Amino acid sequence: MDQCILNIRRLDNTFEIVEELIKLTKETISLLKETETRLNQLECKIDQTEFLSDYRDWVRIFINDLAGKLGEKEWYEADKAFGYIKRGMTLTSGERNSIEKLKVFLRDIEVLTDDIKLLHELRDKSNASFHNNGQTLTEAKARLDGPIPDDMKIYKVPLQKALKAISTWRN
């Protein structure tokens, strides 16, 4: 009889342990799913960063060459007009004319103004991804006091000097 009671207690303990293991397994699965989601998001961000990194300079080169071929003033006017279009603003006749001149020029290289808009968008995404827009001078200085990757440490002193000069000039 005592053996039977002892076996029942052991069985109760076993059930409690199994229940605890089930609970821990469910929590682990939930954490793994969350981790997988975060890893997928991070992988997408890395892929986007690599893409932007690979092509941002080519976009800049294309736009610089386009400005040289079209004419700096003409490109400036067309580029400014694209900025107004992007913000939903009405164009003046001169701005519309600058877009038309650009369209005519682009026909020879089989590029559309829609392509230029997309390249602008890519450039803007690249800028947002690679530049810390809105960072204050104080924040930039403080960031240099924090941990810096080993291969970036050679830039610390020149950056500190540049930020100090900006502080002096803009004070």
GIGI-V783338 format. One record per backbone hydrogen bond with DSSP energy under -1.0 kcal/mol. CO is the residue of the C=O (numbers start at 1). NH is the residue of the N-H. Records with the same first field share a line. If there is no record, write none. Layout:
CO=NH, NH
//
This chain:
1=5
2=6
3=7
4=8
5=9
6=10
7=11
8=12
9=13
10=14
11=15
12=16
13=17
14=18
15=19
16=20
17=21
18=22
19=23
20=24
21=25
22=26
23=27
24=28
25=29
26=30
27=31
28=32
29=33
30=34
31=35
32=36
33=37
34=38
35=39
36=40
37=41
38=42
39=43
40=44
41=45
42=46
43=47
44=48
45=49
46=50
47=51
48=52
49=53
50=54
51=55
52=56
55=59
56=60
57=61
58=62
59=63
60=64
61=65
62=66
63=67
64=68
65=69
66=70
67=71
71=75
72=76
73=77
74=78
75=79
76=80
77=81
78=82
79=83
80=84
81=85
82=86
83=87
84=89
85=88
92=96
93=97
94=98
95=99
96=100
97=101
98=102
99=103
100=104
101=105
102=106
103=107
106=109, 111
107=110
112=116
113=117
114=118
115=119
116=120
117=121
118=122
119=123
120=124
121=125
122=126
123=127
124=128
125=129
126=130
127=131
131=133
132=135
136=140
137=141
138=142
139=143
140=144
142=145
149=152
152=155
153=156
155=159
156=160
157=161
158=162
159=163
160=164
161=165
162=166
163=167
164=168
165=169
166=170
//
